[in-house]
Amino acid sequence: MDIIISTLGVSGRITIYNNEIKSTRICVFECVNVMFSDGSWIQIGYEKNWEGNMELKCYYEYYIIPQQLLGPILNPFKSASAGEVPSFNIYRSGSLNNEWV
């Protein structure tokens, strides 16, 4: 069995700020992402918005064509704190580089 070691993806370190957009008290979607020519995309980062009770949260979101017909899927996965500088990564994995992590 051949194992492919190369990794395809993107990463970034994003300082988490408790920002406010002028007069809205919202900071939405600071992220790193991978976009594809067919319109599909995957992103990971942090957010602060009305739907999340104005809390800073790390999230990942994806929209994959043609499987996904109903729009993006947003998945908050942990709390975020102002001043943190986490590393966010999106990359291909698996023996055939055909899985996303």
PARO-403446 format. One record per residue (C-alpha): residue in one letter; x, y, z. Coordinates in Angstrom, 3 decimals, decimal comma, padded with zeros to 6 digits. Example, Ala and Ser with C-alpha at 12.3 -4.5 7.8 and 13.67 -1.06 7.14 Angstrom:
> A/012,300/-004,500/007,800 .
> S/013,670/-001,060/007,140 .
This chain:
> M/000,000/000,000/000,000 .
> D/001,342/003,413/-000,951 .
> I/000,939/006,166/001,617 .
> I/000,977/009,731/000,326 .
> I/002,684/012,025/002,799 .
> S/002,069/015,374/001,101 .
> T/-000,547/017,588/002,689 .
> L/-002,706/020,102/000,834 .
> G/-004,351/022,894/002,774 .
> V/-004,033/026,244/004,470 .
> S/-003,337/027,461/007,983 .
> G/-003,206/030,706/009,851 .
> R/-002,733/032,171/013,312 .
> I/-005,497/034,638/014,069 .
> T/-005,384/036,914/017,110 .
> I/-008,827/036,835/018,694 .
> Y/-010,190/040,305/019,347 .
> N/-013,431/041,293/021,002 .
> N/-014,167/043,689/018,133 .
> E/-017,282/045,652/017,410 .
> I/-018,463/046,749/014,004 .
> K/-019,591/050,368/014,299 .
> S/-022,769/050,589/016,399 .
> T/-023,644/046,873/016,020 .
> R/-021,479/045,251/018,744 .
> I/-020,822/042,398/016,303 .
> C/-017,616/040,880/014,959 .
> V/-018,379/038,116/012,498 .
> F/-016,192/035,502/010,817 .
> E/-012,451/036,092/011,174 .
> C/-011,153/032,997/009,413 .
> V/-008,851/031,065/007,111 .
> N/-010,506/029,283/004,223 .
> V/-010,147/027,064/001,207 .
> M/-012,257/027,978/-001,829 .
> F/-012,751/025,807/-004,910 .
> S/-013,485/026,660/-008,521 .
> D/-016,926/024,997/-008,365 .
> G/-018,095/027,395/-005,608 .
> S/-017,465/024,988/-002,702 .
> W/-015,589/026,246/000,367 .
> I/-014,409/025,314/003,869 .
> Q/-013,411/027,798/006,577 .
> I/-012,327/027,849/010,218 .
> G/-011,877/030,743/012,626 .
> Y/-013,793/032,655/015,269 .
> E/-017,025/034,605/015,372 .
> K/-019,165/036,880/017,520 .
> N/-022,763/037,556/016,510 .
> W/-026,367/037,866/017,671 .
> E/-027,138/034,181/017,041 .
> G/-024,307/033,153/019,367 .
> N/-025,465/035,390/022,258 .
> M/-022,620/037,803/021,459 .
> E/-020,043/035,292/022,729 .
> L/-016,684/034,745/021,028 .
> K/-016,656/031,202/019,618 .
> C/-014,382/029,183/017,375 .
> Y/-016,248/027,628/014,471 .
> Y/-015,886/025,779/011,215 .
> E/-018,218/026,097/008,269 .
> Y/-018,440/024,387/004,914 .
> Y/-020,408/024,383/001,699 .
> I/-019,672/021,521/-000,663 .
> I/-021,235/021,303/-004,126 .
> P/-023,057/019,179/-005,313 .
> Q/-023,770/017,315/-002,021 .
> Q/-024,960/020,362/-000,113 .
> L/-028,150/021,903/-001,406 .
> L/-029,442/023,752/001,663 .
> G/-026,641/026,222/002,273 .
> P/-023,591/026,447/004,543 .
> I/-023,307/024,391/007,719 .
> L/-021,933/026,391/010,682 .
> N/-020,450/024,439/013,613 .
> P/-019,248/026,348/016,712 .
> F/-016,882/024,018/018,574 .
> K/-015,387/025,897/021,532 .
> S/-015,284/029,204/023,364 .
> A/-012,734/031,786/022,306 .
> S/-011,061/034,393/024,516 .
> A/-009,858/037,829/023,491 .
> G/-006,069/037,898/023,231 .
> E/-005,684/034,225/022,296 .
> V/-003,677/033,505/019,144 .
> P/-004,724/029,997/018,084 .
> S/-003,515/028,308/014,940 .
> F/-006,320/027,264/012,589 .
> N/-005,707/024,604/009,939 .
> I/-007,646/023,099/007,063 .
> Y/-005,879/020,325/005,217 .
> R/-006,288/017,159/003,223 .
> S/-005,460/013,926/004,976 .
> G/-005,690/010,176/004,542 .
> S/-003,668/007,804/002,420 .
> L/-005,111/009,353/-000,762 .
> N/-005,315/012,963/000,457 .
> N/-009,080/012,707/000,011 .
> E/-010,343/013,590/003,514 .
> W/-010,603/017,099/005,033 .
> V/-009,447/017,836/008,597 .
